[in-house]
Amino acid sequence: MKVKRKIIEIDEEKCDGCGNCILSCAEGALEIIDGKAKVVSDNLCDGLGACLGDCPQDALQVIEREAEDFDEEAVEERLTALKKADGQNVQIQPQAEADCGCPGARIAQFPTRPAARPEDAFVSPESSESGLSHWPVQIRLVPPHAPFLKGADLLVVADCVPVAYPSFHRDFLKGKAVMLGCPKFDEVDAYVEKFAAICKQSGVKSITTVVMEVPCCAGLPVIVKKGMQMSGVAIPLEEVVVTTRGKILQQ
């Protein structure tokens, strides 16, 4: 049944597909389709405009028109479908902020699994399980206030490590919040500021950096240390270096 009510309208000429509005929509009413934000279904949009302030292009506005009435049950079904799409039993927080508006930055926490047993040291790929407990994982996408950082043991890893070290999930990732980045190609100053904010806001218990033996990787622990110094908060820090052949060189 259609009624005259307030609802979001998107100017596709202005929309650049950044996805900021999607992160701000608690109802899951918005989606990036063909590079543009679109209202998936009128009955999912409550018309309150929580997404307006997060659009850098001013492409969204609240208008009044004939539309399907807002349906809370449809919203619940939509959110359940999104959770299934992101992974079974994933806990999604649609309103979390991130440094990038990419829909892939949607914050999620996954069910925890028991720690690996010694007898499980060598298992086939088919029977092994991921140690990842959250999403996103890239340093630039993880906001300092992400819920999975609170009181966590933080693992800061150079991008190449999971490729070079065959038992990365079992030996390093289990039970830790992880952030990945590359000190050679990423923005160093922005990373320093981010780790300063994390140290100050999140209450992480410890930080472990894992980098490759190549010279450019040495910058990642330095970035973390500078961030810690900037925050004025002392956090136990462990540094691990991995060889290009997948062995631990220094710990």
C-alpha positions as CSV (number, residue, x, y, z in Angstrom):
1,M,0.0,0.0,0.0
2,K,1.4,3.4,-1.0
3,V,1.1,6.5,1.2
4,K,2.5,10.0,0.9
5,R,5.5,10.2,3.2
6,K,9.1,11.3,3.5
7,I,11.7,9.2,1.8
8,I,15.3,9.5,0.5
9,E,15.9,10.6,-3.0
10,I,19.4,10.2,-4.6
11,D,20.7,12.5,-7.4
12,E,22.6,10.0,-9.6
13,E,24.3,12.9,-11.4
14,K,26.0,13.9,-8.1
15,C,26.5,10.4,-6.6
16,D,30.0,9.1,-7.0
17,G,29.4,5.7,-5.5
18,C,31.6,6.2,-2.4
19,G,29.2,4.2,-0.2
20,N,29.3,6.5,2.8
21,C,25.5,6.6,3.0
22,I,25.3,2.8,3.1
23,L,27.4,2.7,6.3
24,S,25.0,5.2,7.9
25,C,21.8,3.4,6.9
26,A,20.8,1.1,9.8
27,E,18.0,-0.4,7.8
28,G,20.1,-1.6,4.9
29,A,17.9,0.3,2.5
30,L,20.8,1.5,0.3
31,E,23.1,-0.4,-2.1
32,I,25.7,0.5,-4.7
33,I,24.3,-0.6,-8.1
34,D,26.3,0.1,-11.3
35,G,28.5,2.5,-9.4
36,K,25.6,4.6,-7.9
37,A,23.8,4.5,-4.5
38,K,20.2,3.4,-4.9
39,V,17.3,2.7,-2.5
40,V,16.8,-1.1,-2.7
41,S,13.1,-0.8,-1.8
42,D,10.9,2.0,-0.6
43,N,9.5,0.0,2.3
44,L,13.1,-0.3,3.8
45,C,13.6,3.5,4.0
46,D,12.3,5.2,7.1
47,G,12.8,8.7,5.6
48,L,14.6,10.0,8.7
49,G,17.7,10.9,6.6
50,A,20.4,9.5,8.8
51,C,22.5,9.0,5.7
52,L,22.3,12.7,4.5
53,G,25.3,14.0,6.5
54,D,27.7,11.4,5.2
55,C,27.4,12.2,1.5
56,P,30.4,14.2,0.4
57,Q,28.6,15.1,-2.9
58,D,25.3,16.3,-1.3
59,A,23.5,13.8,-3.5
60,L,20.9,12.8,-1.0
61,Q,17.8,14.6,0.2
62,V,14.6,13.8,2.0
63,I,11.5,14.4,-0.2
64,E,7.8,13.7,0.2
65,R,6.2,11.5,-2.4
66,E,3.9,8.4,-2.8
67,A,5.8,5.4,-1.6
68,E,5.3,2.0,0.1
69,D,4.9,2.4,3.8
70,F,8.0,1.7,6.0
71,D,8.0,-2.0,7.0
72,E,10.0,-3.0,10.0
73,E,9.6,-6.7,9.2
74,A,11.0,-6.2,5.7
75,V,14.0,-4.4,7.3
76,E,14.7,-7.3,9.6
77,E,14.5,-9.7,6.7
78,R,16.9,-7.4,4.7
79,L,19.4,-7.2,7.5
80,T,19.3,-11.0,8.0
81,A,20.0,-11.5,4.3
82,L,22.9,-9.1,4.5
83,K,24.4,-10.9,7.5
84,K,24.1,-14.2,5.6
85,A,25.8,-12.7,2.6
86,D,28.7,-11.5,4.7
87,G,29.1,-14.8,6.5
88,Q,27.1,-17.1,8.7
89,N,26.2,-15.5,12.1
90,V,28.2,-12.3,11.3
91,Q,27.3,-9.4,13.6
92,I,27.1,-6.3,11.3
93,Q,27.1,-2.8,12.6
94,P,25.7,-0.7,9.7
95,Q,26.2,2.7,11.3
96,A,29.9,2.4,12.1
97,E,32.2,5.1,10.6
98,A,35.2,4.2,8.5
99,D,38.0,6.1,6.7
100,C,36.6,5.0,3.4
101,G,33.0,4.8,2.3
102,C,33.6,1.5,0.4
103,P,30.8,-1.1,1.2
104,G,33.7,-3.5,1.9
105,A,34.5,-1.4,5.0
106,R,31.3,-2.6,6.7
107,I,32.3,-3.6,10.3
108,A,31.6,-7.2,11.2
109,Q,32.6,-9.5,14.0
110,F,32.6,-13.3,13.5
111,P,32.0,-16.1,16.0
112,T,35.1,-17.0,18.0
113,R,36.5,-20.5,17.6
114,P,38.6,-22.7,20.0
115,A,42.3,-22.2,19.9
116,A,44.2,-24.7,17.7
117,R,45.5,-27.9,19.5
118,P,49.1,-29.0,19.0
119,E,47.9,-32.2,17.3
120,D,46.2,-30.0,14.7
121,A,49.5,-28.5,13.6
122,F,49.3,-30.1,10.2
123,V,45.9,-30.3,8.6
124,S,44.6,-30.4,5.1
125,P,43.3,-27.1,3.6
126,E,39.8,-28.6,3.6
127,S,39.7,-29.2,7.3
128,S,41.5,-26.0,8.5
129,E,39.5,-23.0,9.7
130,S,40.1,-19.2,9.4
131,G,41.3,-17.5,12.5
132,L,39.8,-14.2,11.4
133,S,37.4,-12.7,13.9
134,H,36.3,-9.5,12.3
135,W,36.1,-7.3,9.2
136,P,37.6,-5.0,7.8
137,V,41.3,-5.8,8.2
138,Q,43.1,-3.1,6.1
139,I,44.7,-0.4,8.4
140,R,43.1,2.4,6.4
141,L,39.6,0.9,6.7
142,V,39.6,0.1,10.4
143,P,38.2,3.0,12.5
144,P,39.9,3.6,15.9
145,H,36.7,3.0,17.7
146,A,35.9,-0.4,16.0
147,P,34.3,-2.7,18.6
148,F,36.7,-5.5,17.9
149,L,39.7,-3.4,19.0
150,K,38.4,-2.8,22.5
151,G,40.6,-4.6,25.0
152,A,42.1,-6.7,22.2
153,D,45.5,-8.1,21.5
154,L,46.3,-6.3,18.3
155,L,48.2,-7.9,15.4
156,V,49.6,-5.4,12.9
157,V,50.8,-7.2,9.8
158,A,52.6,-6.3,6.6
159,D,50.5,-7.3,3.6
160,C,53.0,-9.9,2.3
161,V,53.3,-11.9,5.6
162,P,50.1,-14.1,5.2
163,V,51.4,-15.1,1.7
164,A,54.9,-16.0,2.8
165,Y,54.1,-17.6,6.2
166,P,52.1,-20.8,5.7
167,S,50.7,-21.1,9.2
168,F,49.8,-17.5,9.7
169,H,46.2,-18.1,10.9
170,R,47.3,-20.8,13.4
171,D,50.5,-19.2,14.7
172,F,49.6,-15.5,14.7
173,L,46.0,-14.7,14.1
174,K,44.0,-16.8,16.5
175,G,42.5,-14.7,19.3
176,K,43.8,-11.4,17.9
177,A,42.4,-8.4,16.2
178,V,44.3,-7.9,13.0
179,M,45.2,-4.9,10.8
180,L,47.1,-5.2,7.5
181,G,49.0,-2.6,5.6
182,C,52.1,-1.8,3.5
183,P,54.5,0.9,4.9
184,K,56.0,1.3,1.4
185,F,52.9,2.1,-0.5
186,D,50.4,3.4,2.1
187,E,50.2,6.8,3.8
188,V,52.7,6.8,6.7
189,D,51.5,10.0,8.4
190,A,47.9,8.9,8.3
191,Y,48.9,5.5,9.8
192,V,50.8,7.1,12.6
193,E,47.7,9.2,13.5
194,K,45.5,6.2,13.3
195,F,47.6,4.1,15.7
196,A,47.8,7.1,18.0
197,A,44.0,7.2,18.1
198,I,43.7,3.5,18.5
199,C,46.2,3.5,21.5
200,K,44.3,6.4,23.1
201,Q,40.7,5.2,22.5
202,S,40.5,1.4,22.2
203,G,42.3,0.1,25.3
204,V,44.2,-2.6,23.3
205,K,46.1,-4.8,25.7
206,S,49.1,-5.6,23.5
207,I,50.4,-5.1,20.0
208,T,52.4,-7.5,17.9
209,T,53.9,-6.4,14.6
210,V,54.8,-9.1,12.0
211,V,56.8,-7.9,9.0
212,M,58.9,-9.4,6.2
213,E,62.7,-9.3,6.3
214,V,62.8,-6.9,3.3
215,P,64.0,-3.3,4.2
216,C,60.8,-1.5,3.3
217,C,58.8,-3.6,5.9
218,A,60.9,-2.3,8.8
219,G,58.8,0.9,8.6
220,L,55.7,-0.7,10.0
221,P,56.9,-1.2,13.6
222,V,58.3,2.3,13.5
223,I,54.8,3.6,12.5
224,V,53.2,1.8,15.4
225,K,55.8,3.1,17.9
226,K,55.4,6.7,16.7
227,G,51.6,6.3,17.0
228,M,52.0,5.0,20.5
229,Q,54.4,7.8,21.5
230,M,51.9,10.4,20.0
231,S,49.1,8.9,22.1
232,G,51.1,9.0,25.3
233,V,49.9,5.5,26.2
234,A,52.4,2.7,26.8
235,I,51.3,-0.7,25.4
236,P,53.4,-3.9,25.4
237,L,54.9,-4.3,21.9
238,E,56.4,-7.4,20.3
239,E,58.1,-7.4,16.9
240,V,58.3,-10.5,14.7
241,V,60.3,-10.7,11.4
242,V,59.5,-13.4,8.8
243,T,61.9,-14.4,6.0
244,T,60.8,-14.6,2.3
245,R,60.9,-18.4,2.7
246,G,58.3,-18.3,5.5
247,K,60.5,-18.8,8.6
248,I,60.6,-16.7,11.7
249,L,63.8,-14.7,11.6
250,Q,63.5,-12.6,14.7
251,Q,61.0,-12.5,17.6
